[in-house]
Amino acid sequence: MTANRRTRAGADTTVVTPLRTIGLLILSLPVAIGPGRASGATQARNLASAYLVGRMGFDERNMKTIESGRPVARTVDGRAAEDIGVVGAIRIQAPPTALLARLRDIVAFEKSPSVLQIGLFGATPSLNDVKGLTLDADDLSALQSCTPGACDLQLPDSVIKRFQSEVNWRAPKSAETATAMMRQHLVDLVTAYRSSGNDGLGRYDDDRPGVHVAEEFRLLGFAYDLPAPLPALASYLTDYPRAPLRGAEEFFYWSKVEFGLKPTIRVNHLTIYPTSDRRDGLRYVAATKQLYASHYFSTALELRFLLSDPARPDDGFILLLVTKSRIRGLSGLVGGTIRLVVKGRAARSMERHLEHTKKRAEGIVPRIVENSGESARSISPEFSTIRGTTPYRSASSKSSR
């Protein structure tokens, strides 16, 4: 993003990541605190325990592991074969704002061997924002023979047809032309989403029948998993941009990530929502909503819940992480086998991501990273804060469009 890329969502005027592993979210947890006045730390532990032990099948040994600063994660059953969910937690010895600073510099935060390319979208998405994106040889080869209902990349019917009618695949610069079209597709998609919300995300017509991305997101059913304390956030994620979210920040970014057999291009909408007026220790929620993926995921959502004791900031905070995604093709005999493999790896992958997050949040030495969208192939022990390059938008101002 360029200067002022990130937007505030409050004025009337917001390694290997879990979504990369497979993703869902949930959590905001109702907790009954007994008589008397419990400390924020006690409430935070009760909140985490009520969710993890009471609902997700964790045990007291798991909770002690989490409190010691080590990660624990496990997969959870979804409503359908296509649903993959993972939940995990870790204690981080830093203030919650330290993690938020890292997330705001998403380019540096996500640097890892599996993140091949990454960049931010500006307040007005443009081709300059995605100039660092390239298409791999396998994707270029697949696009040559793509037809609606038979394509190796998730794309809408209209875009698939354009790759056939507007790219001369025999020309020496066909790869450049196809890459430019993909870049334009991502810019158009973010622009449409910011104007029309989920309806602007269109369809995936790579297979028959095709699917509406908005319907896939609805089928995640995340709102039913929220105990109710966060209705504004649930409405915001479902009805963006019509539902404002006061006090929140938001930004959009793209990445090309190593997933299984194929690098996958993804576009995400990340929102940071402060909840400091709550008495249960929940201070912030960071929601990452997938808008597009070239392979595998028809939709995905990730929530990070930051639970802390404001009276004892030196004690750090507990990070609860829940991800949920939908992946077509996980039913039937073959799909069922793939699903078992995916579930087996997802929890371990989330634990690695939680450790990565802990190291980032507890890091001390900042480093400035330019928003160049260049390839990010190694994890640096340092973390940088981009100043003036990550645009803020007001989530509440979107309702006036």
LUMDRENTI-778977 format. One line per 2 residues: their letters; for each residue z, x, y of N, C-alpha, C. Coordinates in steps of 0.02 Angstrom, whole numbers. Example, Ala and Ser with C-alpha at 12.3 -4.5 7.8 and 13.67 -1.06 7.14 Angstrom:
! LUMDRENTI-778977
as = 390 660 -284 390 615 -225 390 660 -165 | 354 642 -112 357 684 -53 394 645 2
***
This chain:
! LUMDRENTI-778977
mt = 0 41 -59 0 0 0 0 43 62 | -25 15 114 -26 52 176 37 35 214
an = 42 62 276 104 49 313 119 -25 315 | 182 -40 306 204 -109 305 176 -150 248
rr = 160 -119 191 131 -151 134 178 -200 100 | 240 -185 99 288 -227 65 311 -280 114
tr = 325 -340 93 343 -390 141 410 -420 128 | 445 -438 182 510 -468 174 501 -541 160
ag = 542 -565 114 536 -633 93 593 -674 118 | 613 -668 177 670 -707 198 659 -739 264
ad = 622 -713 310 616 -743 375 566 -798 371 | 571 -849 416 523 -902 414 458 -875 441
tt = 451 -832 449 393 -798 480 340 -777 434 | 458 -558 51 469 -523 0 428 -488 -17
vv = 373 384 -954 404 331 -989 362 275 -1013 | 386 216 -1015 355 161 -1048 394 100 -1027
tp = 365 58 -988 404 2 -964 405 -53 -1015 | 455 -99 -1009 461 -152 -1058 401 -197 -1059
lr = 372 -214 -1002 314 -256 -1003 257 -218 -1036 | 261 -154 -1031 211 -113 -1063 222 -116 -1138
ti = 284 -127 -1157 301 -130 -1228 290 -199 -1256 | 306 -246 -1218 296 -317 -1231 346 -351 -1186
gl = 334 -406 -1156 381 -426 -1108 406 -496 -1101 | 468 -510 -1080 497 -575 -1059 552 -568 -1010
li = 582 -617 -994 637 -617 -949 682 -675 -966 | 736 -675 -943 779 -732 -947 837 -717 -902
ls = 888 -748 -907 952 -727 -886 974 -737 -816 | 1024 -767 -812 1060 -779 -751 1125 -809 -773
lp = 1152 -816 -816 1207 -832 -856 1268 -866 -827 | 1283 -922 -856 1341 -958 -834 1402 -929 -867
va = 1453 -914 -829 1512 -884 -860 1574 -920 -837 | 1617 -936 -883 1680 -968 -864 1732 -914 -855
ig = 1756 -906 -794 1809 -858 -780 1875 -895 -781 | 1923 -868 -816 1988 -902 -824 2027 -905 -760
pg = 2084 -934 -761 2125 -941 -701 2141 -873 -673 | 2155 -873 -609 2170 -810 -576 2106 -781 -549
ra = 2111 -723 -520 2055 -693 -487 2033 -630 -525 | 1976 -634 -558 1951 -577 -596 1912 -531 -550
sg = 1915 -466 -564 1879 -419 -522 1804 -427 -534 | 1764 -399 -486 1692 -402 -494 1669 -367 -557
at = 1703 -311 -573 1684 -274 -634 1696 -317 -696 | 1755 -352 -697 1770 -395 -754 1720 -451 -759
qa = 1703 -482 -702 1655 -537 -703 1587 -512 -726 | 1567 -452 -703 1503 -425 -724 1502 -415 -800
rn = 1557 -388 -827 1560 -379 -900 1560 -446 -936 | 1596 -496 -908 1595 -562 -939 1526 -593 -937
la = 1491 -583 -882 1424 -610 -875 1377 -579 -927 | 1380 -513 -932 1338 -478 -980 1357 -497 -1051
sa = 1421 -500 -1065 1444 -517 -1133 1426 -588 -1152 | 1434 -635 -1105 1417 -705 -1120 1344 -711 -1140
yl = 1302 -673 -1108 1231 -677 -1124 1212 -637 -1186 | 1234 -574 -1187 1213 -529 -1241 1247 -546 -1307
vg = 1313 -556 -1305 1350 -572 -1366 1344 -647 -1382 | 1353 -688 -1332 1354 -760 -1343 1287 -789 -1361
rm = 1232 -759 -1336 1166 -790 -1346 1115 -745 -1380 | 1121 -680 -1372 1069 -636 -1395 1086 -598 -1459
gf = 1145 -610 -1488 1161 -580 -1552 1189 -509 -1549 | 1206 -485 -1489 1239 -419 -1484 1311 -426 -1509
de = 1343 -370 -1525 1413 -372 -1546 1455 -327 -1500 | 1520 -326 -1512 1564 -288 -1468 1549 -213 -1470
rn = 1526 -188 -1527 1509 -117 -1530 1449 -103 -1485 | 1401 -149 -1485 1345 -143 -1439 1368 -140 -1366
mk = 1416 -183 -1349 1440 -186 -1280 1475 -121 -1261 | 1512 -91 -1308 1545 -27 -1294 1493 28 -1283
ti = 1439 25 -1322 1385 73 -1314 1355 67 -1244 | 1343 6 -1223 1314 -7 -1157 1361 18 -1103
es = 1426 3 -1108 1474 24 -1058 1479 101 -1054 | 1464 135 -1109 1467 208 -1110 1407 240 -1077
gr = 1358 200 -1057 1299 227 -1024 1240 239 -1070 | 1244 212 -1131 1188 218 -1178 1155 150 -1186
pv = 1089 149 -1199 1053 86 -1202 1058 51 -1269 | 1055 -15 -1268 1049 -55 -1329 998 -109 -1314
ar = 951 -120 -1360 900 -172 -1351 884 -203 -1418 | 860 -265 -1416 839 -298 -1477 787 -351 -1460
tv = 745 -367 -1509 695 -419 -1498 727 -487 -1508 | 697 -537 -1477 721 -606 -1484 662 -650 -1503
dg = 676 -701 -1542 623 -746 -1564 599 -790 -1506 | 533 -801 -1504 504 -844 -1453 491 -913 -1482
ra = 460 -955 -1440 446 -1023 -1461 383 -1028 -1504 | 340 -977 -1501 277 -978 -1538 263 -908 -1565
ae = 215 -903 -1611 198 -839 -1640 173 -791 -1588 | 142 -817 -1535 114 -774 -1482 168 -743 -1438
di = 229 -770 -1440 282 -748 -1395 319 -687 -1424 | 327 -636 -1383 367 -578 -1401 419 -567 -1346
gv = 483 -566 -1364 535 -556 -1315 580 -498 -1333 | 605 -463 -1283 651 -407 -1293 705 -411 -1240
vg = 767 -397 -1260 822 -396 -1212 862 -333 -1223 | 885 -302 -1168 925 -241 -1174 968 -231 -1113
ai = 1012 -181 -1117 1057 -167 -1061 1081 -95 -1063 | 1103 -72 -1005 1131 -5 -999 1174 -3 -936
ri = 1227 38 -936 1267 49 -875 1237 109 -839 | 1228 100 -773 1200 153 -731 1252 175 -681
qa = 1265 239 -677 1316 266 -633 1287 281 -564 | 1271 228 -529 1242 232 -462 1247 162 -431
pp = 1243 156 -365 1243 89 -336 1178 52 -351 | 1179 -14 -354 1118 -52 -368 1060 -34 -322
ta = 1076 -19 -259 1024 -3 -211 985 60 -230 | 1016 104 -270 980 164 -292 921 145 -336
ll = 931 98 -381 876 75 -424 824 38 -383 | 846 -2 -334 797 -38 -293 752 10 -255
ar = 782 65 -230 742 115 -195 688 144 -241 | 707 155 -304 659 181 -352 603 131 -366
lr = 622 68 -373 571 17 -387 524 8 -328 | 550 16 -268 506 10 -209 453 64 -207
di = 469 121 -238 419 174 -245 392 172 -317 | 358 118 -332 338 104 -400 290 157 -428
va = 251 188 -385 204 240 -408 243 297 -440 | 296 319 -407 337 374 -434 379 349 -492
fe = 406 288 -487 451 262 -539 416 258 -607 | 353 237 -607 318 226 -670 283 287 -696
ks = 288 343 -662 254 403 -686 279 421 -756 | 233 428 -802 249 449 -870 184 466 -905
ps = 187 499 -963 125 515 -999 84 453 -1017 | 116 395 -1021 79 334 -1041 47 299 -982
vl = 66 316 -921 36 285 -862 -19 332 -836 | -81 314 -850 -137 358 -835 -157 355 -762
qi = -154 297 -733 -172 287 -662 -129 231 -634 | -115 233 -569 -74 181 -538 -85 182 -463
gl = -80 123 -432 -88 119 -360 -61 53 -333 | -51 49 -268 -24 -10 -235 -79 -48 -199
fg = -71 -114 -195 -116 -155 -155 -86 -162 -85 | -128 -162 -35 -105 -170 34 -91 -242 52
at = -67 -252 113 -53 -320 137 -116 -363 134 | -173 -332 146 -238 -363 135 -273 -322 81
ps = -274 -346 19 -302 -307 -36 -374 -285 -22 | -390 -223 -37 -457 -197 -23 -478 -150 -78
ln = -542 -132 -79 -568 -86 -129 -536 -17 -123 | -515 0 -63 -482 64 -54 -417 69 -95
dv = -385 12 -106 -322 11 -145 -333 29 -218 | -393 18 -244 -406 29 -315 -457 85 -326
kg = -466 127 -276 -516 181 -283 -499 230 -337 | -435 234 -357 -415 280 -410 -426 253 -480
lt = -447 191 -487 -456 160 -553 -523 180 -583 | -522 200 -646 -583 215 -682 -584 175 -748
ld = -643 164 -775 -651 131 -839 -663 183 -893 | -630 176 -949 -639 223 -1005 -707 209 -1038
ad = -730 260 -1076 -795 254 -1109 -797 195 -1157 | -741 182 -1192 -741 125 -1239 -748 59 -1203
dl = -716 51 -1145 -722 -11 -1107 -793 -18 -1079 | -822 36 -1056 -891 34 -1030 -939 14 -1086
sa = -929 41 -1144 -971 25 -1201 -963 -49 -1220 | -901 -73 -1219 -888 -143 -1236 -921 -191 -1186
lq = -918 -173 -1122 -945 -216 -1070 -1021 -224 -1077 | -1055 -175 -1104 -1127 -180 -1112 -1147 -238 -1156
sc = -1106 -253 -1206 -1124 -306 -1254 -1082 -369 -1245 | -1041 -371 -1193 -997 -429 -1182 -1036 -493 -1170
tp = -1015 -546 -1201 -1040 -613 -1187 -980 -660 -1186 | -984 -716 -1151 -929 -764 -1151 -911 -784 -1222
ga = -847 -776 -1240 -825 -792 -1307 -827 -734 -1355 | -856 -678 -1334 -859 -619 -1377 -859 -557 -1334
cd = -800 -538 -1312 -793 -479 -1268 -729 -443 -1284 | -730 -378 -1282 -671 -338 -1298 -623 -331 -1238
lq = -643 -356 -1180 -599 -355 -1121 -583 -427 -1101 | -522 -439 -1079 -503 -505 -1056 -531 -515 -986
lp = -580 -561 -981 -613 -575 -917 -635 -647 -916 | -643 -676 -857 -669 -744 -853 -744 -746 -866
ds = -769 -804 -885 -839 -814 -900 -885 -787 -845 | -869 -804 -782 -913 -785 -727 -919 -709 -719
vi = -864 -673 -729 -865 -600 -723 -901 -569 -781 | -892 -595 -841 -928 -569 -900 -1003 -575 -889
kr = -1025 -631 -862 -1097 -641 -850 -1122 -592 -797 | -1082 -577 -748 -1103 -531 -695 -1112 -460 -722
fq = -1071 -441 -770 -1080 -374 -799 -1147 -369 -836 | -1172 -426 -860 -1237 -426 -893 -1295 -431 -844
se = -1286 -471 -792 -1342 -484 -747 -1348 -434 -689 | -1292 -402 -670 -1293 -360 -611 -1287 -285 -626
vn = -1276 -267 -688 -1271 -196 -706 -1332 -177 -748 | -1371 -129 -725 -1426 -102 -765 -1397 -47 -809
wr = -1381 -65 -871 -1346 -19 -915 -1388 41 -936 | -1453 39 -921 -1495 97 -936 -1498 147 -878
ap = -1472 125 -821 -1475 168 -762 -1423 224 -766 | -1438 282 -736 -1391 339 -739 -1323 323 -708
ks = -1321 278 -659 -1258 263 -625 -1228 196 -647 | -1245 175 -708 -1219 111 -732 -1143 111 -736
ae = -1113 168 -755 -1040 171 -759 -1008 161 -690 | -1037 191 -639 -1011 183 -571 -1016 110 -549
ta = -1073 78 -564 -1082 8 -545 -1032 -37 -580 | -1022 -26 -645 -975 -67 -683 -903 -56 -659
ta = -886 6 -644 -818 21 -619 -807 -14 -552 | -858 -12 -509 -852 -45 -444 -842 -120 -452
mm = -875 -150 -501 -867 -221 -514 -797 -237 -538 | -769 -195 -581 -701 -207 -605 -651 -200 -548
rq = -660 -150 -506 -616 -142 -449 -619 -204 -404 | -680 -230 -392 -686 -289 -350 -653 -349 -383
hl = -658 -354 -449 -625 -409 -484 -550 -409 -473 | -519 -350 -476 -447 -346 -466 -428 -364 -394
vd = -467 -342 -346 -454 -359 -276 -460 -434 -266 | -514 -464 -293 -524 -536 -286 -468 -575 -320
lv = -444 -550 -377 -392 -585 -413 -326 -586 -374 | -306 -530 -346 -244 -527 -306 -251 -571 -244
ta = -309 -569 -212 -321 -610 -153 -316 -684 -170 | -346 -704 -227 -344 -775 -248 -273 -795 -266
yr = -235 -752 -299 -167 -768 -318 -123 -777 -257 | -130 -734 -207 -89 -740 -147 -105 -803 -108
ss = -164 -829 -118 -184 -891 -84 -169 -953 -126 | -182 -950 -191 -179 -1010 -233 -128 -1005 -289
gn = -92 -950 -294 -42 -943 -347 -73 -937 -415 | -38 -963 -466 -61 -956 -535 -131 -983 -547
dg = -150 -1036 -510 -217 -1063 -518 -270 -1013 -499 | -253 -965 -456 -301 -914 -436 -312 -860 -488
lg = -272 -861 -542 -278 -809 -593 -335 -823 -642 | -362 -884 -640 -422 -899 -679 -410 -902 -754
ry = -461 -880 -792 -461 -887 -865 -477 -820 -898 | -462 -818 -963 -487 -765 -1006 -536 -799 -1054
dd = -600 -780 -1049 -652 -810 -1092 -682 -758 -1139 | -641 -708 -1157 -665 -657 -1203 -669 -683 -1274
dr = -635 -738 -1288 -634 -767 -1356 -643 -842 -1349 | -651 -875 -1405 -656 -948 -1406 -600 -976 -1449
pg = -561 -1024 -1424 -567 -1050 -1356 -537 -1001 -1305 | -560 -1007 -1243 -531 -967 -1190 -464 -996 -1170
vh = -428 -960 -1127 -363 -984 -1105 -358 -979 -1029 | -321 -1027 -1000 -304 -1024 -929 -241 -981 -922
va = -243 -932 -878 -185 -887 -870 -125 -927 -845 | -137 -975 -801 -81 -1016 -775 -47 -1053 -832
ee = -85 -1079 -879 -56 -1115 -935 -18 -1067 -981 | -45 -1007 -991 -10 -957 -1032 58 -941 -1001
fr = 60 -934 -935 123 -919 -902 172 -978 -910 | 146 -1039 -905 189 -1097 -914 219 -1098 -984
ll = 179 -1077 -1033 202 -1078 -1102 257 -1026 -1116 | 266 -978 -1072 322 -932 -1080 388 -970 -1081
gf = 391 -1024 -1042 450 -1066 -1042 513 -1032 -1016 | 505 -983 -972 564 -944 -950 615 -987 -914
ay = 592 -1039 -878 639 -1080 -840 690 -1114 -885 | 670 -1129 -947 716 -1162 -994 770 -1114 -1018
dl = 757 -1049 -1011 806 -1000 -1033 855 -981 -978 | 841 -1003 -917 887 -990 -861 941 -1044 -861
pa = 1005 -1024 -860 1059 -1074 -860 1062 -1117 -798 | 1023 -1100 -746 1017 -1140 -685 1040 -1109 -621
pl = 1075 -1054 -623 1099 -1026 -560 1044 -1000 -514 | 983 -991 -539 930 -962 -498 869 -1008 -492
pa = 879 -1070 -471 823 -1117 -465 771 -1095 -415 | 792 -1061 -361 744 -1039 -310 697 -987 -339
la = 724 -941 -378 683 -889 -409 635 -920 -460 | 660 -967 -500 618 -1000 -550 560 -1036 -517
sy = 574 -1071 -462 521 -1107 -425 471 -1058 -396 | 497 -1003 -369 454 -952 -338 405 -923 -389
lt = 430 -906 -448 386 -877 -499 335 -927 -525 | 354 -990 -527 309 -1042 -553 261 -1067 -500
dy = 286 -1077 -439 247 -1111 -387 224 -1067 -329 | 228 -1001 -338 203 -955 -287 131 -974 -269
pr = 112 -973 -204 152 -954 -146 182 -1014 -110 | 181 -1072 -142 206 -1133 -109 282 -1133 -103
ap = 317 -1101 -149 390 -1101 -148 416 -1036 -118 | 444 -1038 -58 470 -977 -27 534 -953 -61
lr = 550 -890 -52 610 -860 -82 644 -818 -28 | 694 -847 3 726 -815 60 759 -749 41
ga = 749 -699 84 781 -635 75 746 -588 28 | 692 -611 -6 659 -571 -57 607 -525 -26
ee = 589 -474 -64 534 -428 -48 484 -433 -105 | 421 -419 -90 370 -421 -142 316 -370 -128
ff = 284 -347 -181 224 -307 -174 184 -312 -238 | 122 -289 -234 76 -293 -290 51 -223 -307
yw = 43 -210 -372 17 -145 -392 -24 -151 -456 | -66 -101 -467 -107 -99 -528 -91 -34 -566
sk = -107 -34 -630 -98 27 -669 -144 26 -729 | -158 85 -754 -193 90 -818 -146 126 -865
ve = -129 92 -920 -73 114 -962 -97 122 -1035 | -71 172 -1068 -85 181 -1139 -47 129 -1179
fg = -86 83 -1211 -56 32 -1254 -89 36 -1321 | -53 54 -1372 -83 52 -1439 -148 90 -1443
lk = -201 55 -1461 -266 87 -1472 -307 94 -1408 | -291 54 -1357 -334 53 -1298 -292 59 -1234
pt = -315 100 -1186 -284 98 -1120 -296 29 -1090 | -245 3 -1058 -248 -66 -1031 -238 -65 -956
ir = -283 -99 -921 -278 -106 -849 -235 -167 -835 | -184 -160 -793 -139 -215 -778 -129 -222 -703
vn = -118 -283 -681 -101 -298 -611 -35 -336 -611 | 13 -315 -570 79 -346 -569 101 -367 -500
hl = 143 -417 -498 176 -441 -437 250 -429 -446 | 279 -383 -405 349 -366 -413 389 -395 -354
ti = 442 -430 -369 485 -462 -319 557 -438 -327 | 588 -419 -272 659 -400 -272 698 -454 -235
yp = 745 -486 -270 780 -544 -244 855 -530 -240 | 884 -528 -180 957 -516 -174 996 -579 -190
ts = 1050 -571 -229 1092 -629 -247 1165 -612 -233 | 1178 -577 -179 1245 -549 -166 1297 -602 -148
dr = 1276 -664 -137 1325 -716 -121 1357 -746 -184 | 1338 -722 -242 1365 -749 -305 1432 -717 -321
rd = 1475 -751 -358 1541 -726 -377 1543 -695 -446 | 1487 -696 -481 1488 -672 -550 1466 -599 -558
gl = 1455 -563 -502 1436 -494 -505 1361 -481 -505 | 1320 -535 -509 1248 -526 -506 1228 -512 -434
ry = 1201 -453 -422 1185 -432 -353 1111 -437 -336 | 1068 -420 -384 996 -422 -371 960 -442 -435
va = 901 -472 -426 855 -482 -481 788 -452 -460 | 758 -411 -502 691 -384 -490 645 -413 -543
at = 597 -453 -521 551 -487 -567 482 -456 -563 | 455 -437 -620 386 -411 -623 344 -460 -663
kq = 296 -490 -629 253 -541 -659 183 -513 -668 | 158 -514 -729 90 -490 -741 39 -541 -716
ly = -9 -517 -678 -63 -560 -654 -127 -550 -695 | -135 -490 -722 -196 -476 -761 -183 -419 -810
as = -214 -423 -869 -215 -367 -916 -283 -367 -950 | -314 -309 -955 -381 -305 -984 -379 -312 -1060
hy = -321 -299 -1091 -313 -305 -1163 -245 -334 -1181 | -240 -363 -1239 -178 -382 -1272 -140 -441 -1241
fs = -113 -433 -1180 -66 -481 -1152 -101 -536 -1113 | -92 -598 -1133 -119 -653 -1093 -74 -668 -1033
ta = -10 -653 -1040 37 -659 -984 100 -620 -1002 | 139 -602 -952 201 -566 -965 246 -571 -904
le = 311 -569 -917 360 -573 -863 420 -531 -882 | 447 -496 -833 505 -453 -844 556 -464 -788
lr = 619 -470 -808 672 -476 -758 724 -422 -768 | 742 -388 -714 798 -342 -713 855 -375 -675
fl = 913 -381 -706 971 -410 -674 1022 -354 -661 | 1041 -345 -599 1086 -291 -580 1155 -321 -567
ls = 1204 -303 -610 1272 -330 -607 1320 -275 -586 | 1356 -286 -532 1400 -233 -507 1466 -260 -482
dp = 1512 -214 -466 1576 -230 -436 1575 -203 -365 | 1566 -246 -314 1561 -222 -245 1625 -188 -221
ar = 1682 -203 -252 1745 -172 -232 1752 -101 -260 | 1712 -86 -312 1717 -20 -345 1647 7 -356
pd = 1610 22 -302 1541 44 -309 1532 108 -349 | 1585 150 -352 1579 212 -390 1575 200 -465
dg = 1591 140 -487 1587 124 -558 1515 109 -580 | 1468 108 -532 1400 93 -550 1388 20 -564
fi = 1338 5 -605 1321 -64 -620 1290 -69 -689 | 1288 -131 -714 1255 -144 -778 1186 -172 -765
ll = 1136 -142 -796 1067 -168 -791 1052 -208 -854 | 1039 -273 -845 1016 -316 -899 941 -323 -891
lv = 904 -310 -943 832 -312 -940 805 -358 -994 | 766 -408 -973 738 -455 -1021 663 -461 -1008
tk = 624 -454 -1060 551 -459 -1051 523 -509 -1101 | 470 -542 -1081 437 -589 -1125 362 -587 -1111
sr = 322 -590 -1165 250 -591 -1156 218 -634 -1210 | 156 -651 -1198 116 -687 -1247 56 -643 -1265
ir = 46 -636 -1331 -10 -595 -1356 -49 -638 -1406 | -111 -651 -1391 -152 -691 -1437 -167 -651 -1500
gl = -175 -687 -1555 -193 -654 -1617 -134 -633 -1660 | -74 -660 -1646 -16 -641 -1686 3 -693 -1738
sg = -41 -741 -1749 -28 -791 -1801 -72 -774 -1862 | -60 -808 -1917 -98 -794 -1978 -70 -733 -2014
lv = -101 -715 -2070 -76 -661 -2112 -80 -594 -2076 | -139 -578 -2050 -148 -513 -2016 -108 -511 -1952
gg = -112 -566 -1913 -75 -568 -1850 0 -564 -1861 | 24 -595 -1916 95 -593 -1931 118 -522 -1947
ti = 76 -484 -1981 92 -415 -1997 96 -373 -1933 | 47 -384 -1889 46 -348 -1825 109 -366 -1785
rl = 128 -429 -1787 186 -451 -1750 249 -416 -1773 | 256 -406 -1838 315 -371 -1864 318 -299 -1839
vv = 260 -267 -1837 256 -198 -1813 274 -195 -1738 | 246 -242 -1700 259 -244 -1628 333 -255 -1616
kg = 364 -302 -1651 435 -316 -1642 477 -255 -1660 | 458 -220 -1712 496 -162 -1734 496 -107 -1682
ra = 441 -99 -1646 436 -45 -1597 462 -66 -1529 | 461 -130 -1514 476 -153 -1446 547 -135 -1424
ar = 596 -145 -1468 666 -131 -1449 676 -57 -1436 | 648 -14 -1479 654 58 -1468 621 79 -1404
sm = 564 49 -1389 528 65 -1328 569 45 -1266 | 601 -14 -1270 642 -35 -1213 701 12 -1204
er = 732 34 -1258 788 81 -1251 766 145 -1217 | 706 169 -1233 681 229 -1199 669 214 -1125
hl = 644 155 -1111 633 137 -1041 699 131 -1003 | 750 102 -1034 816 98 -1002 844 167 -987
eh = 835 214 -1033 858 282 -1020 819 313 -962 | 754 300 -960 712 324 -905 736 295 -839
tk = 751 230 -839 775 197 -778 842 226 -755 | 886 237 -803 952 266 -786 943 334 -752
kr = 901 376 -781 890 443 -752 861 437 -682 | 814 391 -673 783 382 -607 836 360 -556
ae = 875 310 -575 924 282 -528 980 332 -512 | 998 373 -560 1052 421 -549 1028 487 -519
gi = 962 494 -511 933 555 -482 954 563 -409 | 956 625 -386 980 639 -318 924 662 -272
vp = 881 707 -296 833 740 -251 770 697 -243 | 757 671 -183 696 632 -172 636 677 -160
ri = 578 649 -173 516 686 -160 464 636 -134 | 428 653 -82 378 608 -53 316 609 -97
ve = 293 548 -114 233 541 -155 183 500 -117 | 123 525 -111 72 487 -75 47 429 -118
ns = 26 375 -86 -3 318 -122 -77 331 -132 | -93 375 -178 -162 394 -187 -194 361 -247
ge = -152 331 -291 -179 299 -351 -203 350 -401 | -184 414 -393 -208 465 -438 -175 458 -506
sa = -203 494 -554 -175 492 -621 -103 517 -621 | -60 482 -657 10 502 -661 26 518 -734
rs = 27 582 -751 30 600 -822 95 633 -843 | 142 642 -798 205 674 -819 264 643 -784
is = 321 642 -817 381 616 -787 415 671 -748 | 424 661 -683 458 710 -642 532 693 -640
pe = 577 743 -641 648 729 -637 668 706 -567 | 623 716 -519 638 695 -451 610 626 -439
fs = 637 593 -390 610 527 -373 596 526 -299 | 542 494 -281 524 494 -211 527 425 -181
ti = 540 422 -117 538 359 -80 480 361 -32 | 432 317 -42 375 315 3 396 281 68
rg = 387 314 121 405 285 186 341 263 221 | 340 200 240 283 175 277 220 166 236
tt = 226 165 169 166 156 129 171 98 81 | 228 65 79 236 10 33 247 -55 70
py = 197 -98 75 198 -157 117 248 -210 98 | 280 -237 146 325 -293 135 290 -356 159
rs = 296 -410 120 274 -476 142 333 -522 139 | 334 -572 182 388 -620 180 371 -675 130
as = 412 -681 79 399 -733 29 404 -802 60 | 446 -810 109 454 -875 139 397 -891 186
sk = 361 -841 211 307 -854 258 245 -879 223 | 241 -869 155 181 -888 119 170 -962 119
ss = 225 -1000 125 217 -1073 122 179 -1100 181 | 170 -1061 233 135 -1085 292 60 -1076 286
r = 36 -1044 231 -36 -1033 223 -70 -1099 207
***
